[in-house]
Every structure is written in structure tokens, then in C-alpha cells.
Amino acid sequence: MLTAIILVLQVLTSFALIFLILMHSGKGGGLSDMFGGSVGTAASGSTVVEKNLDRITVTVAVIFAFTNVILILRLK
């Protein structure tokens, strides 16, 4: 039962990571430009929205890494 819960969490975090990484604006912009991200970055370099997006992405990536390790240990 615990393995199934961790597997569902793994799938959800992988989709969340894909979405969050696409939201970041790079050299050519990203999906965040659709939501007004380019206006703030043109004015002040790095906005609060970008910093929060960075924090959320790192948090989800850490959860993803932990679920990977737990699944590897449980499936051995």
C-alpha cells in the first residue's frame, strides 16, 4: 500500500516538475511570458514571482528525488 502511495506521489511530482520547468523564462522567454512574467522581468531583472517559482521548483525537485530513493529502496 505504501509503495502505491509513493508511486502516485512520484507521478504527480514528475508532471509538476515538467510544468514548473516550462514556466521558467529562459533566454527566449518561457510559458511564464503568457502570464505577464516578461513585463516584470523587463523592469527589475528578477521578480518575486520568479523567485517564488524557483523555490517551488526546488521543493518539488527535492520531493521527486526523495520519492525516487524510497522507491528504489522499497523495490529491492
Backbone as CSV, one residue per row, in Angstrom:
resi,resn,N_x,N_y,N_z,CA_x,CA_y,CA_z,C_x,C_y,C_z
1,MET,0.823,-1.201,0.000,0.000,0.000,0.000,0.867,1.265,0.000
2,LEU,1.920,1.263,0.815,2.805,2.430,0.884,3.514,2.658,-0.451
3,THR,3.879,1.571,-1.112,4.542,1.701,-2.412,3.618,2.352,-3.436
4,ALA,2.351,2.013,-3.402,1.393,2.605,-4.343,1.233,4.103,-4.078
5,ILE,1.198,4.499,-2.822,1.069,5.920,-2.486,2.301,6.693,-2.944
6,ILE,3.469,6.114,-2.714,4.710,6.781,-3.134,4.793,6.841,-4.655
7,LEU,4.323,5.807,-5.328,4.335,5.803,-6.794,3.413,6.883,-7.358
8,VAL,2.245,7.060,-6.756,1.339,8.129,-7.187,1.979,9.496,-6.943
9,LEU,2.625,9.651,-5.787,3.324,10.905,-5.488,4.449,11.157,-6.488
10,GLN,5.138,10.094,-6.885,6.214,10.202,-7.877,5.682,10.700,-9.221
11,VAL,4.570,10.144,-9.656,3.986,10.548,-10.943,3.511,11.999,-10.878
12,LEU,2.863,12.372,-9.782,2.384,13.750,-9.638,3.533,14.754,-9.606
13,THR,4.598,14.422,-8.890,5.731,15.353,-8.836,6.458,15.431,-10.175
14,SER,6.465,14.337,-10.935,7.127,14.410,-12.243,6.362,15.326,-13.198
15,PHE,5.031,15.232,-13.176,4.244,16.150,-14.013,4.365,17.593,-13.514
16,ALA,4.412,17.782,-12.206,4.574,19.121,-11.648,5.918,19.710,-12.042
17,LEU,6.966,18.888,-12.018,8.290,19.383,-12.424,8.310,19.792,-13.888
18,ILE,7.694,19.002,-14.737,7.637,19.359,-16.158,6.956,20.702,-16.330
19,PHE,5.814,20.877,-15.673,5.070,22.126,-15.773,5.873,23.303,-15.212
20,LEU,6.474,23.120,-14.037,7.213,24.223,-13.401,8.448,24.621,-14.209
21,ILE,9.132,23.650,-14.770,10.315,23.975,-15.573,9.918,24.729,-16.838
22,LEU,8.791,24.347,-17.422,8.324,25.078,-18.600,7.866,26.495,-18.261
23,MET,7.456,26.720,-17.031,7.019,28.053,-16.608,8.176,29.044,-16.491
24,HIS,9.392,28.546,-16.282,10.546,29.439,-16.145,10.836,30.140,-17.461
25,SER,11.251,31.384,-17.342,11.631,32.116,-18.552,13.132,31.988,-18.739
26,GLY,13.511,31.617,-19.913,14.923,31.483,-20.232,15.368,32.653,-21.082
27,LYS,16.323,32.394,-21.962,16.809,33.454,-22.840,15.714,33.940,-23.787
28,GLY,14.925,33.012,-24.298,13.890,33.375,-25.250,12.521,33.520,-24.620
29,GLY,12.471,33.491,-23.308,11.184,33.549,-22.630,10.664,32.145,-22.400
30,GLY,9.617,32.037,-21.676,9.024,30.734,-21.389,7.521,30.859,-21.346
31,LEU,6.883,29.861,-20.823,5.439,29.916,-20.693,5.011,30.983,-19.697
32,SER,5.939,31.400,-18.818,5.596,32.438,-17.854,5.343,33.781,-18.540
33,ASP,5.822,33.947,-19.767,5.548,35.177,-20.511,4.063,35.336,-20.803
34,MET,3.365,34.222,-20.906,1.924,34.287,-21.158,1.175,34.895,-19.982
35,PHE,1.752,34.754,-18.785,1.079,35.217,-17.581,1.649,36.525,-17.061
36,GLY,2.300,37.291,-17.903,2.793,38.598,-17.513,4.187,38.581,-16.910
37,GLY,4.918,37.501,-17.052,6.262,37.423,-16.480,7.259,38.325,-17.176
38,SER,7.053,38.592,-18.468,8.027,39.394,-19.199,7.955,40.865,-18.820
39,VAL,6.806,41.342,-18.383,6.674,42.744,-18.001,7.499,43.031,-16.762
40,GLY,7.425,42.159,-15.769,8.171,42.366,-14.528,9.652,42.180,-14.705
41,THR,10.075,41.209,-15.519,11.497,40.966,-15.682,12.150,42.073,-16.494
42,ALA,11.409,42.712,-17.367,11.985,43.818,-18.128,12.222,45.016,-17.225
43,ALA,11.402,45.158,-16.208,11.515,46.314,-15.329,12.566,46.121,-14.251
44,SER,12.674,44.903,-13.681,13.531,44.783,-12.499,14.414,43.546,-12.485
45,GLY,14.707,42.935,-13.576,15.632,41.815,-13.595,15.044,40.509,-13.096
46,SER,14.721,40.419,-11.831,14.154,39.193,-11.266,13.021,39.562,-10.318
47,THR,11.850,39.100,-10.616,10.683,39.482,-9.835,10.447,38.508,-8.695
48,VAL,9.536,38.866,-7.846,9.142,37.999,-6.739,8.502,36.730,-7.275
49,VAL,7.781,36.852,-8.387,7.145,35.687,-8.987,8.201,34.673,-9.434
50,GLU,9.267,35.136,-10.051,10.331,34.240,-10.491,11.026,33.591,-9.303
51,LYS,11.251,34.356,-8.250,11.904,33.791,-7.063,11.027,32.737,-6.414
52,ASN,9.727,33.001,-6.323,8.810,32.011,-5.765,8.717,30.780,-6.651
53,LEU,8.732,30.979,-7.963,8.721,29.861,-8.892,9.976,29.008,-8.721
54,ASP,11.112,29.662,-8.496,12.357,28.929,-8.228,12.235,28.091,-6.963
55,ARG,11.696,28.684,-5.910,11.559,27.965,-4.637,10.623,26.768,-4.765
56,ILE,9.526,26.964,-5.458,8.565,25.871,-5.630,9.190,24.750,-6.463
57,THR,9.929,25.121,-7.509,10.565,24.126,-8.369,11.591,23.314,-7.588
58,VAL,12.388,23.977,-6.771,13.389,23.267,-5.968,12.710,22.336,-4.969
59,THR,11.640,22.793,-4.344,10.919,21.956,-3.381,10.349,20.716,-4.045
60,VAL,9.733,20.886,-5.195,9.163,19.736,-5.915,10.277,18.801,-6.388
61,ALA,11.416,19.347,-6.786,12.537,18.517,-7.217,13.087,17.688,-6.057
62,VAL,13.139,18.263,-4.867,13.603,17.518,-3.693,12.628,16.396,-3.354
63,ILE,11.331,16.677,-3.426,10.325,15.638,-3.188,10.459,14.532,-4.221
64,PHE,10.688,14.920,-5.475,10.871,13.944,-6.547,12.092,13.062,-6.275
65,ALA,13.176,13.661,-5.830,14.398,12.895,-5.541,14.174,11.933,-4.377
66,PHE,13.493,12.387,-3.320,13.228,11.514,-2.189,12.315,10.353,-2.565
67,THR,11.320,10.614,-3.380,10.442,9.518,-3.789,11.192,8.516,-4.667
68,ASN,12.152,9.007,-5.462,12.987,8.100,-6.242,13.781,7.170,-5.331
69,VAL,14.412,7.737,-4.317,15.224,6.942,-3.400,14.345,5.945,-2.632
70,ILE,13.203,6.391,-2.168,12.312,5.498,-1.421,11.822,4.360,-2.305
71,LEU,11.478,4.660,-3.549,11.018,3.595,-4.452,12.135,2.601,-4.765
72,ILE,13.342,3.082,-4.923,14.468,2.188,-5.190,14.695,1.263,-4.004
73,LEU,14.641,1.810,-2.796,14.857,1.000,-1.611,13.713,0.020,-1.357
74,ARG,12.477,0.418,-1.662,11.315,-0.450,-1.430,11.230,-1.577,-2.459
75,LEU,11.691,-1.335,-3.672,11.548,-2.332,-4.730,12.692,-3.330,-4.783
76,LYS,13.714,-3.143,-3.952,14.832,-4.096,-3.936,14.498,-5.314,-3.140
